[in-house]
């Protein structure tokens, strides 16, 4: 009986110890507006660790910041040489693939996050991109290919060491969003880890949306497709007619 | 100067796109081709998603064709009767073509078949035109041009008078030409001028003077139809991109029309043939060489 009470007491103590470090965060901007002159954006994510007790001396504080764009289903196709020409032969459907993913850490991912915790929280690229079912060719290869192609367009960023931590309390990282991002809510997760274990997590959302004429055109194209098509044609015909008329006059 | 395209969802340099439109406009005005077979690969190259590139270039073709057509009408270079017959065939053809396109899409091999179509048709037509116009060019230096031959085309029923073209032939060949062009245009996502122009010259025996204007007349409607189809089914027409392309395009088309009038018909044909062969060669080589990235992503940005 006493042992059990003690065990419960000890467990409660342990869990409060885990909860004793909490994230307080801020961002340089609450949202990203995609305007006509949008060429990408840089967001500064910063924060502090609030504590009830002094920071443990035994382990180092590490921070992981992951920013994830809207998920889209994608198909990865692989080319092979058939009768001398290169054609798509195999394909894998990835059910969950982020249109943008950036993960910034205060150290090498393998050191700041244990594989078990990665499995639970889905932080590394291999865990974020998922594929269901059996496929014609190796799923790992297709995930690697996805990561490689996305990384080339800056749509996938692994920024190890990009989070700087001051005095074991203040942290900050810059995440740059390239110009070719899609709109949507960008899920942002911040993890505090010690010994590779997550001690606190804070989730927030960065809305990334088109504004002004960009928004108007996009909405029109989606919701009034026929009207949008007609508008495109009228503008095209008008531009052609005006050009012919202007040049006709210039010649006379 | 950069601008963000609302549908393509990428940021591009304004002057680059204006320049692209201008170059394609010049070619369009010179040869009476819509330029779709050029502008679409060029847009891929500057990073526009393929679906958006195909749909938006259709819209741009409308603009440059209208501009070129108006100039041709003033020069009495349009056979509206012939154009209408070709158009009827074209619309039937593109309706069938869209069905075939969707079928291929389900089979997952649409890219390959589109590329093969490009290589085969551009290669064959470019090669034929090149040899013929080279011969014509050499012949014109030595002896007066031969009279047009009477071939099987002139022995079919339902004869009709095409006054501006100076032809009295059956409506079946122009209908078939229109149908074939419409079919290929829908599958390849182009206006079809590069097939139409040689077909009019060699198959129908139309004078080169009216070929360009008549081709432009037909292309406007085919491209407009394609634009509407893409806008409604895929929402991939980017108005901002189209506007930039067509500003460059309509100005280019005016210069092109004037350059085209200064050149001899044979010279014009040999230049178009060279251009067509070049594009065919590039696409053919791409199919044969090992790509640097074997994998591709489909689904993002569509």
Contacts between the chains, C-beta under 8 A, distances in Angstrom:
chain1	res1	chain2	res2	distance
A	34	B	4	6.1
A	35	B	4	6.9
A	36	B	3	5.8
A	36	B	4	5.7
A	36	B	240	7.7
A	37	B	2	6.8
A	37	B	3	6.8
A	37	B	4	6.9
A	38	B	4	4.1
A	38	B	11	6.3
A	39	B	2	4.9
A	39	B	4	7.4
A	39	B	11	5.1
A	40	B	11	7.2
A	72	B	299	6.0
A	72	B	300	5.8
A	73	B	299	5.9
A	74	B	297	5.4
A	74	B	298	6.6
A	74	B	299	3.8
A	74	B	300	5.6
A	75	B	297	7.5
A	75	B	298	4.5
A	75	B	299	5.4
A	76	B	295	5.7
A	76	B	296	7.4
A	76	B	297	6.0
A	76	B	298	7.9
A	77	B	108	7.9
A	77	B	295	6.8
A	77	B	296	5.0
A	77	B	298	6.3
A	78	B	294	5.6
A	78	B	295	5.4
A	79	B	291	6.0
A	79	B	294	4.8
A	79	B	295	7.6
A	79	B	296	7.4
A	80	B	294	7.7
A	81	B	290	7.3
A	84	B	288	6.5
A	85	B	112	7.9
A	85	B	287	4.4
A	85	B	288	6.1
A	86	B	287	6.2
A	86	B	288	7.5
A	86	B	289	7.5
A	86	B	290	6.5
A	86	B	291	5.8
A	87	B	109	7.1
A	87	B	112	4.8
A	88	B	108	6.8
A	88	B	109	6.9
A	88	B	111	6.9
A	88	B	112	6.8
A	88	B	296	7.4
A	91	B	108	6.8
A	97	B	300	7.7
A	99	B	300	5.9
A	141	B	295	7.9
A	142	B	295	6.9
A	145	B	293	7.7
A	145	B	294	7.8
A	145	B	295	3.5
A	145	B	297	8.0
A	146	B	295	7.8
A	146	B	297	6.3
A	148	B	293	7.5
A	148	B	295	7.7
A	149	B	293	6.7
A	149	B	295	6.7
A	149	B	296	7.5
A	149	B	297	5.5
A	150	B	297	7.6
A	179	B	2	7.4
A	179	B	4	6.5
A	179	B	10	6.4
A	179	B	11	3.4
A	180	B	9	6.3
A	180	B	10	4.6
A	180	B	11	7.0
A	180	B	47	7.7
A	180	B	301	7.8
A	181	B	9	7.4
A	182	B	9	5.5
A	182	B	301	7.2
A	183	B	9	7.8
A	210	B	6	6.2
A	213	B	6	7.6
A	214	B	4	6.4
A	214	B	6	4.3
A	215	B	6	7.7
A	217	B	6	4.5
A	217	B	7	7.2
A	217	B	239	5.6
A	217	B	240	6.9
A	218	B	6	4.7
A	218	B	7	6.6
A	221	B	6	7.7
A	221	B	7	5.9
A	221	B	231	7.2
A	221	B	235	4.9
A	221	B	237	7.0
A	221	B	239	7.6
A	222	B	235	5.7
A	225	B	231	5.4
A	225	B	232	4.6
A	225	B	235	5.8
A	226	B	228	7.5
A	226	B	231	7.3
A	226	B	232	5.7
A	228	B	231	5.6
A	228	B	235	7.8
A	228	B	237	7.0
A	228	B	239	7.4
A	229	B	227	6.0
A	229	B	228	4.5
A	229	B	230	7.8
A	229	B	231	3.0
A	229	B	232	6.0
A	229	B	237	6.4
A	230	B	228	7.5
A	231	B	239	7.2
A	232	B	59	4.9
A	232	B	227	6.0
A	232	B	231	6.4
A	232	B	237	5.2
A	232	B	239	5.5
A	232	B	242	6.1
A	233	B	59	7.0
A	233	B	62	6.0
A	233	B	224	5.4
A	233	B	227	5.9
A	233	B	228	7.1
A	235	B	63	7.8
A	235	B	239	7.1
A	235	B	242	7.5
A	235	B	243	6.6
A	235	B	246	7.7
A	236	B	59	5.4
A	236	B	60	7.1
A	236	B	62	4.1
A	236	B	63	3.8
A	236	B	66	7.0
A	236	B	227	7.8
A	236	B	242	6.8
A	236	B	246	5.8
A	237	B	62	6.4
A	237	B	63	7.0
A	237	B	66	5.0
A	239	B	63	4.8
A	239	B	66	7.9
A	239	B	67	7.6
A	239	B	243	7.7
A	239	B	246	4.9
A	239	B	247	6.9
A	239	B	250	5.3
A	240	B	62	7.2
A	240	B	63	4.4
A	240	B	64	6.5
A	240	B	65	6.9
A	240	B	66	2.9
A	240	B	67	3.7
A	240	B	68	7.8
A	240	B	69	7.8
A	240	B	70	7.2
A	240	B	246	7.4
A	240	B	250	5.3
A	240	B	253	7.7
A	241	B	66	5.9
A	241	B	67	7.2
A	241	B	70	6.3
A	242	B	250	7.5
A	243	B	67	4.6
A	243	B	250	3.4
A	243	B	251	6.1
A	243	B	253	7.1
A	243	B	254	6.0
A	244	B	66	7.4
A	244	B	67	4.8
A	244	B	68	7.8
A	244	B	70	3.6
A	244	B	71	5.5
A	244	B	250	7.7
A	244	B	254	7.0
A	245	B	70	7.5
A	247	B	71	7.5
A	247	B	254	4.2
A	248	B	70	7.7
A	248	B	71	7.2
A	248	B	74	7.0
